[in-house]
């Protein structure tokens, strides 16, 4: 960019045109390349009007792996909603890559629990690797496969280069890459970067924990702003819903 | 060398034999005959392993190659000799290759394995023309019958010194005197019946090979050859409407070593490009050593694959194949157990309700049984927690897990999950599961092991994490 300031003024329109052309080539795919999150506030916060398919998105849940898994499962369920009626019959699949050694510490993805997020376990292909490099390789391979809707990697140390590779593979293949990180944020070219933390849920009438509720922060988003919301997942309608923080509404109103 | 009443010679080389040494001789006697004899400890396991490797290498001539006893290899060359320019040329080729590796060999080809065994050890070796077996083995000593030591000694004592002597006798009394085993051996050596050879690697019906005039060693050449072989094999499979599920590429090195690469596929495949992609990941594992002289590709497992599936690119099947290709690549690099899918199982126990199955091994089913609230993450083994519950049947009000205290704000339960009585696990007790949430909003799945019993502190475990 510093070079651009040195060019003569009459070259600027050419540059502008080139930038537009570049943006067209680089991303901004067809309109069906977006998965709505089911909530107007969240969708409006994203420059694409929903989660951009064919790109890398990152979810950080340091110390809150379960909350991050839940949020990611919700995103996957939204991504699995067919983009158009034409491919509604196709069985979209999801590749879930993780490190074998993480299981003892953080638990393993549990099918019946994921099913409640609308993520049918039959749609999952689970990959367990010893080394992070293998998992990243598996993710890249998966992103190039047209039958996969999304590829999720969790607990993988991902630097700038690795994130760039994932982003490129996602752009090429059209599948969406989700990285659920356990560690502190590192440099990344992810289109959107989220932080998820659990919040006390709205209690059920009997006093039990209600639907999962999180503090969701969109802290970096390419071409967009950021924001922080109190978000709930609705099992029945399979969508996210932004709720007023600490709202204690009666159950009927919320559903 | 091995000891019975002292060290004895087990084997001698040609130079030692020329000096009058022989197997079975005491080491002391040997030393007195040849003072500078070089003796080494016998290594039976090492010898067996070396013979195994050699038999492996012999599969370059025919898939039916097996070790035979402690010092022999048996190869079934029926129908393959013409590939090497006839039986006599085959023997010459084998002898020359073995000699280059420093192995002294005696080789015989005959109608039956038993006759070849006898001729290689007691005769002059070489090729016995079909039907000439009986004449060729008749003058051999009766030890050539390969009988147990006591039977052989009996024959010797009765003056039955040669195979011909034994064969001349009436069969009835012979069987009565020495057992049916002798007749069986006699029939085999005379070519009346043949024993089976158990091959080292079960031979595949679908195989193709390439011999090199000059040994190859460059990875590019190996890859190129693999590609050619795959193309050939896929044409063969295509003609039979089959697809490969398991492929073995064997590289025979000039030094007698055999390097094998195996790839598996989740569905029958006969697209050379796709199979080559699977092989490409693994060809790096082949060590060409001083060069590879023969490469052999075989489809170990082939299943029906109608022509239509492979031919209409872009159809729905092609999309499915795309996914199968991905799973194959992942499984071949990471191992089949590392790439799995979940399937519902008819059970209500949290751990048994899901089974892990190899990816794409079942038809896709979008139905999944509904269950109560379940965590998104399950700990592989439930972890004990220190919990305090004011009333025995209540959820805990606070608990300590991994050295952190949690105060429970909301709780739901219990959901009693009883062990399945038809299982043999007597120690298992029913579990009361609770869904609890702490003040920070973290949600857990905990259970109390067994029903409350007065005077017994309840044991609590944490099993899963809710989103």
HADDOCK unambig.tbl for C-alpha pairs under 7 A between the chains (distance, minus, plus):
assign (segid A and resid 66 and name CA) (segid B and resid 376 and name CA) 6.68 0.50 0.50
assign (segid A and resid 66 and name CA) (segid B and resid 377 and name CA) 6.42 0.50 0.50
assign (segid A and resid 66 and name CA) (segid B and resid 465 and name CA) 5.83 0.50 0.50
assign (segid A and resid 66 and name CA) (segid B and resid 466 and name CA) 5.94 0.50 0.50
assign (segid A and resid 66 and name CA) (segid B and resid 467 and name CA) 4.67 0.50 0.50
assign (segid A and resid 67 and name CA) (segid B and resid 467 and name CA) 4.17 0.50 0.50
assign (segid A and resid 69 and name CA) (segid B and resid 376 and name CA) 6.99 0.50 0.50
assign (segid A and resid 69 and name CA) (segid B and resid 467 and name CA) 6.62 0.50 0.50
assign (segid A and resid 70 and name CA) (segid B and resid 376 and name CA) 6.58 0.50 0.50
assign (segid A and resid 70 and name CA) (segid B and resid 467 and name CA) 4.62 0.50 0.50
assign (segid A and resid 103 and name CA) (segid B and resid 380 and name CA) 6.85 0.50 0.50
assign (segid A and resid 104 and name CA) (segid B and resid 379 and name CA) 6.39 0.50 0.50
assign (segid A and resid 104 and name CA) (segid B and resid 380 and name CA) 6.13 0.50 0.50
assign (segid A and resid 107 and name CA) (segid B and resid 377 and name CA) 5.25 0.50 0.50
assign (segid A and resid 107 and name CA) (segid B and resid 378 and name CA) 4.89 0.50 0.50
assign (segid A and resid 107 and name CA) (segid B and resid 379 and name CA) 4.08 0.50 0.50
assign (segid A and resid 107 and name CA) (segid B and resid 380 and name CA) 6.24 0.50 0.50
assign (segid A and resid 108 and name CA) (segid B and resid 377 and name CA) 5.19 0.50 0.50
assign (segid A and resid 108 and name CA) (segid B and resid 378 and name CA) 5.34 0.50 0.50
assign (segid A and resid 108 and name CA) (segid B and resid 379 and name CA) 6.28 0.50 0.50
assign (segid A and resid 108 and name CA) (segid B and resid 380 and name CA) 6.96 0.50 0.50
assign (segid A and resid 109 and name CA) (segid B and resid 376 and name CA) 5.87 0.50 0.50
assign (segid A and resid 109 and name CA) (segid B and resid 377 and name CA) 4.66 0.50 0.50
assign (segid A and resid 109 and name CA) (segid B and resid 378 and name CA) 6.49 0.50 0.50
assign (segid A and resid 110 and name CA) (segid B and resid 375 and name CA) 6.82 0.50 0.50
assign (segid A and resid 110 and name CA) (segid B and resid 376 and name CA) 5.13 0.50 0.50
assign (segid A and resid 110 and name CA) (segid B and resid 377 and name CA) 5.02 0.50 0.50
assign (segid A and resid 110 and name CA) (segid B and resid 378 and name CA) 5.63 0.50 0.50
assign (segid A and resid 111 and name CA) (segid B and resid 354 and name CA) 6.88 0.50 0.50
assign (segid A and resid 112 and name CA) (segid B and resid 374 and name CA) 6.03 0.50 0.50
assign (segid A and resid 113 and name CA) (segid B and resid 374 and name CA) 4.42 0.50 0.50
assign (segid A and resid 113 and name CA) (segid B and resid 375 and name CA) 4.68 0.50 0.50
assign (segid A and resid 113 and name CA) (segid B and resid 376 and name CA) 4.29 0.50 0.50
assign (segid A and resid 114 and name CA) (segid B and resid 376 and name CA) 5.37 0.50 0.50
assign (segid A and resid 120 and name CA) (segid B and resid 366 and name CA) 6.69 0.50 0.50
assign (segid A and resid 120 and name CA) (segid B and resid 368 and name CA) 6.78 0.50 0.50
assign (segid A and resid 121 and name CA) (segid B and resid 342 and name CA) 6.06 0.50 0.50
assign (segid A and resid 122 and name CA) (segid B and resid 341 and name CA) 6.74 0.50 0.50
assign (segid A and resid 122 and name CA) (segid B and resid 342 and name CA) 5.97 0.50 0.50
assign (segid A and resid 122 and name CA) (segid B and resid 343 and name CA) 6.42 0.50 0.50
assign (segid A and resid 122 and name CA) (segid B and resid 364 and name CA) 6.96 0.50 0.50
assign (segid A and resid 122 and name CA) (segid B and resid 365 and name CA) 6.64 0.50 0.50
assign (segid A and resid 122 and name CA) (segid B and resid 366 and name CA) 6.39 0.50 0.50
assign (segid A and resid 124 and name CA) (segid B and resid 341 and name CA) 6.18 0.50 0.50
assign (segid A and resid 125 and name CA) (segid B and resid 339 and name CA) 6.79 0.50 0.50
assign (segid A and resid 125 and name CA) (segid B and resid 340 and name CA) 5.77 0.50 0.50
assign (segid A and resid 125 and name CA) (segid B and resid 341 and name CA) 4.97 0.50 0.50
assign (segid A and resid 125 and name CA) (segid B and resid 359 and name CA) 6.50 0.50 0.50
assign (segid A and resid 126 and name CA) (segid B and resid 339 and name CA) 5.67 0.50 0.50
assign (segid A and resid 126 and name CA) (segid B and resid 340 and name CA) 5.21 0.50 0.50
assign (segid A and resid 126 and name CA) (segid B and resid 341 and name CA) 5.89 0.50 0.50
assign (segid A and resid 127 and name CA) (segid B and resid 338 and name CA) 5.48 0.50 0.50
assign (segid A and resid 127 and name CA) (segid B and resid 339 and name CA) 4.57 0.50 0.50
assign (segid A and resid 127 and name CA) (segid B and resid 340 and name CA) 6.54 0.50 0.50
assign (segid A and resid 128 and name CA) (segid B and resid 338 and name CA) 4.99 0.50 0.50
assign (segid A and resid 128 and name CA) (segid B and resid 339 and name CA) 6.63 0.50 0.50
assign (segid A and resid 129 and name CA) (segid B and resid 334 and name CA) 6.94 0.50 0.50
assign (segid A and resid 129 and name CA) (segid B and resid 338 and name CA) 6.59 0.50 0.50
assign (segid A and resid 138 and name CA) (segid B and resid 330 and name CA) 6.54 0.50 0.50
assign (segid A and resid 142 and name CA) (segid B and resid 326 and name CA) 6.78 0.50 0.50
assign (segid A and resid 145 and name CA) (segid B and resid 322 and name CA) 6.48 0.50 0.50
assign (segid A and resid 145 and name CA) (segid B and resid 323 and name CA) 6.53 0.50 0.50
assign (segid A and resid 145 and name CA) (segid B and resid 326 and name CA) 6.84 0.50 0.50
assign (segid A and resid 147 and name CA) (segid B and resid 319 and name CA) 6.43 0.50 0.50
assign (segid A and resid 147 and name CA) (segid B and resid 322 and name CA) 6.91 0.50 0.50
assign (segid A and resid 147 and name CA) (segid B and resid 323 and name CA) 5.87 0.50 0.50
assign (segid A and resid 198 and name CA) (segid B and resid 441 and name CA) 5.26 0.50 0.50
assign (segid A and resid 198 and name CA) (segid B and resid 442 and name CA) 5.86 0.50 0.50
assign (segid A and resid 199 and name CA) (segid B and resid 440 and name CA) 6.32 0.50 0.50
assign (segid A and resid 199 and name CA) (segid B and resid 441 and name CA) 4.40 0.50 0.50
assign (segid A and resid 200 and name CA) (segid B and resid 439 and name CA) 6.68 0.50 0.50
assign (segid A and resid 200 and name CA) (segid B and resid 440 and name CA) 6.19 0.50 0.50
assign (segid A and resid 200 and name CA) (segid B and resid 441 and name CA) 3.76 0.50 0.50
assign (segid A and resid 201 and name CA) (segid B and resid 441 and name CA) 6.54 0.50 0.50
assign (segid A and resid 207 and name CA) (segid B and resid 410 and name CA) 5.89 0.50 0.50
assign (segid A and resid 207 and name CA) (segid B and resid 411 and name CA) 6.44 0.50 0.50
assign (segid A and resid 207 and name CA) (segid B and resid 412 and name CA) 6.90 0.50 0.50
assign (segid A and resid 208 and name CA) (segid B and resid 410 and name CA) 5.13 0.50 0.50
assign (segid A and resid 208 and name CA) (segid B and resid 411 and name CA) 4.52 0.50 0.50
assign (segid A and resid 208 and name CA) (segid B and resid 412 and name CA) 4.28 0.50 0.50
assign (segid A and resid 209 and name CA) (segid B and resid 410 and name CA) 5.51 0.50 0.50
assign (segid A and resid 209 and name CA) (segid B and resid 411 and name CA) 6.19 0.50 0.50
assign (segid A and resid 209 and name CA) (segid B and resid 412 and name CA) 6.78 0.50 0.50
assign (segid A and resid 209 and name CA) (segid B and resid 436 and name CA) 6.69 0.50 0.50
assign (segid A and resid 209 and name CA) (segid B and resid 437 and name CA) 6.23 0.50 0.50
assign (segid A and resid 212 and name CA) (segid B and resid 467 and name CA) 6.05 0.50 0.50
